[in-house]
Amino acid sequence: MSPTFSETLRAATLPVHEQANHSPYISALLGGELSVDAFAALAGQLYFVYSALEDAAEAMKDDPIAGRFVFPELNRGDALRQDMAYYFGPSWQSVITPLPATSAYCDRIREAGLSWSGGFVAHHYTRYLGDIAGGQIIRHKLRKLHGVEGPGSMFYVFDQIPSAPRFRDNYRALLNDAPWTAQERKDVIMESIRAYELNVGVFAALADEMPRYSMS
Ligand code: HEM
């Protein structure tokens, strides 16, 4: 039997998933080598990414294809605002700034994510499906290594999604059923790879600051 589109997408992005997953910043973060400030710095950059992503979701919610992927229960904006206030205080908005790599990522979300359904879905898939899977490993580490749960880790809490595996299965079915042409499916795959690469770019930029967070 030939693979489904969601299987093809997953297989095609596996190498760049591995690259993201094993990037030096993420490895040091999960390896317990960095202070809690490194988790805060990551969340600070993600705040800008999710602002762009969730603005795109709002703009695309009535699109007949993209709209099927817009689930309010995924929204991270409120959670990130709580986490920012926890880490950076009430004036957090004047404290955090996007790194150039983050701005480049946000620009691409606006460019690809607002122009057609597949561009939006590629960026949506790459972040949210990762958050409800690998993101849970980061949540666990934040608690185990630094005792942070609740505020400070709200970004990783999807309490309106009762079953992540069921949500993922449903999401994969939506990917399989989206009426894209063969070329459009290829374009979704290419854009997803690009989304991963943009994440890798943000992690690499964060890694430049790593000595500040080192606990050794
Ligand atoms: C912290 C390091 C990471 C770990 C430990 C991790 C781990 C995982 C795991 C265990 C899965 C579940 C695979 C399955 O459903 O069988 C997964 C899926 C996924 N991850 Fe990650 N991941 C990490 C980082 C990332 C990053 C940085 C991204 C993208 C920005 C990402 C995007 C995804 C996506 C899109 C999926 C869903 C794949 C699919 O089923 O189609 N992950 N990850």
Boltz pocket constraint, residues with backbone or C-beta under 6 A from the ligand:
constraints:
  - pocket:
      binder: B
      contacts: [[A, 6], [A, 9], [A, 10], [A, 17], [A, 20], [A, 21], [A, 26], [A, 125], [A, 126], [A, 127], [A, 129], [A, 130], [A, 131], [A, 133], [A, 134], [A, 135], [A, 137], [A, 138], [A, 168], [A, 195], [A, 196], [A, 199]]
      max_distance: 6.0
